[in-house]
Amino acid sequence: MSLYIDGILDSQISLPGTPIMNDGNFFIGKYDSNSHGFIGTISEVMLIPGILEDTEIEEEQEQEIEL
């Protein structure tokens, strides 16, 4: 798994096993529905079900989000 901030690779870790697909809740900025959440602003989040090359991530970072 890789974390990019402003289109630049910030950190990368290897996850063991096979990802499990489910229809459970997905939280950004907190652990679960009972924990205290992130205090601040998260302006953009992008989840991509696949692998992108570094150049593709840079291109995506340059795009404006359409609301």
BELTAHU-V920921 format. One record per residue. N is the residue number from 1. PSI is psi in whole degrees, -180 to 180 (NA if undefined). OMEGA is omega as a letter, one per 20 degrees, with the letter a starting at -180 (* if undefined). D_CENTER is the distance of its C-alpha to the mean C-alpha in Angstrom with 1 decimal. Layout:
BEGIN
n=<N	N>
psi=<PSI	PSI>
omega=<OMEGA	OMEGA>
d_center=<D_CENTER	D_CENTER>
END
This chain:
BEGIN
n=<1	2	3	4	5	6	7	8	9	10	11	12	13	14	15	16	17	18	19	20	21	22	23	24	25	26	27	28	29	30	31	32	33	34	35	36	37	38	39	40	41	42	43	44	45	46	47	48	49	50	51	52	53	54	55	56	57	58	59	60	61	62	63	64	65	66	67>
psi=<139	143	121	135	121	39	6	131	122	-44	162	135	157	130	128	156	-171	134	143	124	136	177	26	172	149	122	137	123	5	163	-47	-176	-15	-6	161	140	172	132	113	-158	131	111	-34	140	135	123	126	120	63	-167	131	147	158	-40	-35	-37	-42	-41	-43	-38	-30	-18	145	141	130	126	NA>
omega=<a	r	r	r	a	r	a	r	a	r	a	r	r	r	r	r	a	r	r	r	r	r	r	r	r	a	r	r	r	a	r	a	a	a	r	a	r	r	a	a	r	a	a	r	r	r	a	a	a	a	r	r	r	a	r	r	r	r	r	a	a	a	r	r	r	r	*>
d_center=<9.2	8.3	6.7	7.9	9.5	11.7	11.6	12.9	11.9	11.8	11.8	12.0	13.3	15.1	14.8	18.2	19.2	18.1	15.0	16.6	16.0	17.1	17.4	16.8	15.0	11.3	10.9	8.6	10.8	13.3	14.4	16.3	18.6	21.3	19.5	19.5	16.5	14.9	17.6	16.7	14.7	11.1	12.0	9.2	5.8	5.4	5.1	7.8	10.4	11.9	12.4	12.7	15.2	14.8	17.0	15.0	11.9	14.6	16.0	13.0	12.7	16.3	16.2	16.9	15.2	18.1	18.7>
END
